[in-house]
Amino acid sequence: MRVLTVDALAVCAHELGRIKLTNSQSFVTVEGRPVLVRADPEGRPISGCPNIGPTIKPCTRTLAVQKGYSTLVTIDGKPVCLDSLSGLTDGTPPGVVKYKVNAPGQSLVTEAG
């Protein structure tokens, strides 16, 4: 599994909703780009979700990560994020729509599991 950087492409399940990732640490980088750690992908804005309708709420924010934090590698005590990352969004129906990673933002660093 690849380690995520701030340049990772994360999207809602509707594929067009892009998550704006930000990093909480800048000490560890890959190709000059900060590696993401626990909580970095949570509560982030999502733009461009096409899931729109009269009683439908588009995905606008990520919720807690359900999987995708490393159990082996940490930075300052926080697990790094991996390309297996996923969790729920605030879109409708509630508790169903997930987000995922389509590209990790780098191709050099992996975690052997």
Secondary structure as UniProt FT lines:
FT   STRAND          2..3
FT   TURN            6..7
FT   STRAND          9..12
FT   TURN            13..14
FT   STRAND          18..19
FT   STRAND          29..30
FT   TURN            31..32
FT   STRAND          33..35
FT   TURN            38..43
FT   STRAND          45..47
FT   TURN            54..55
FT   STRAND          61..75
FT   TURN            76..77
FT   STRAND          78..89
FT   TURN            94..96
FT   STRAND          98..103
//
